[in-house]
Amino acid sequence: MNHGQKVRILYKSILRLHRGMPPALQEMGNNYVKDEFKRHKNCSPIESQKFMNEWAGYALNLAEQLGLRGKPGPVGMIGEDLSESQLEHFREEQLTQLYELLLEAKR
């Protein structure tokens, strides 16, 4: 399987997992995933590997949180907090984007 096929499978898997989320979170998550995959379409091989690893981890984590049947628990049970050491690795632009995502999620 080539890299492009792996990316498409991961992308489609994430969108499928989002179907198990409440509608507002599903829409927000889908928009975020689409934007991130577009932004990283032409990234370097090193960035691509990190990108794929992080999104694969997200997919596994979300699948575990949603359960086998894709039915979520309470909204507060979906997701996980970022540690300070994780936040230190973000660029300023990413922190701004993360903050906007937080505001949108709280609406």
N, C-alpha and C positions, 0 to 999 in steps of 0.2 A: 504494500500500500504506500503510495507516495505522500508527501507532506500535504499537498492540497486536499487529498481525500481525508486525511486525518483531521485537518482543520474543519472540513465540512461536517464530518461525523460528530465531532465535539460540539460544534455550533448548533447543529440540529438536535443533539441530545439535550443541550442546555435549554433550548426553546421548548422541547417536549417536557422537560422537568418543570419548567415554569407553569405549565398547564395545571399543575397540582397546587398552585399558590392562589391566594385570594386575587380577584380580578385586578384590583388597583396595583398590587405588588407585581402581578404578572406583566401588566403593561409597562410599568416602570422598569422591571428587570429586562424585558425583551428589548426595550429601547436602549438601555445601557449596553447590553450584550452586542446588539447590532452596531452601535457606535464604536465600541472598543475593537471589535473584529475589523471594522472598516479602517480604523486608525492604524492598526498594526498590520495591514495587508502587505506593506512593503518594508517591514522591519528587518533588521539584520538576523542572521541565523542564531546568534547568541540570544538576542531579545526574543526571537520566535520560540526558542526552547523554553525560556523562562515563562513567557506568555502562555504557552500550551500547558506547562506544568501547573501553573497557578489556576487556570480555568478548568483543568481536569480535576484538580483538588476541590474547586468550588462545586463542580458537578457531583463528585462523590459525596461531599459533605451535604449538599442539598438533597440528594437521593436518600441519604440516611435520615435526614430530618423530616422529609416528607413521608417516609415509610414506603413499603413495597407497593401499596395501592395508590400512592400519590395523593393521599388525603392529608392535608396539613393539620397540625395541632393548632393551638392558639397562635395568632400572628406573632406574639412575642417569642415563640419557640423557633422561629425561622431566622437563620443567620447566626453570626457570632461576632463578638467584639474584637477589634484590632488592638494588639498590644502597642505600647509606646515604641518598642524596637521595630515593629512592623511599620509604624507611621513615619519613623525616621528615614526609611528608604524611599518615601514618596517625594516626587518633585513638587514644587509649589503649585503648578498647574493641576496636578493630581489631587493635592489636598483641597484645592478650591472645588474641584469636581466632586470629590467625596463629600464635602460640606453641603454642596447644592443637592446632592443625592439624599443626604440626611434630612434637609429641610423638606424636600419633596415627599419623603417617606413619612414624615410627621404630619403632613396635611391630611 
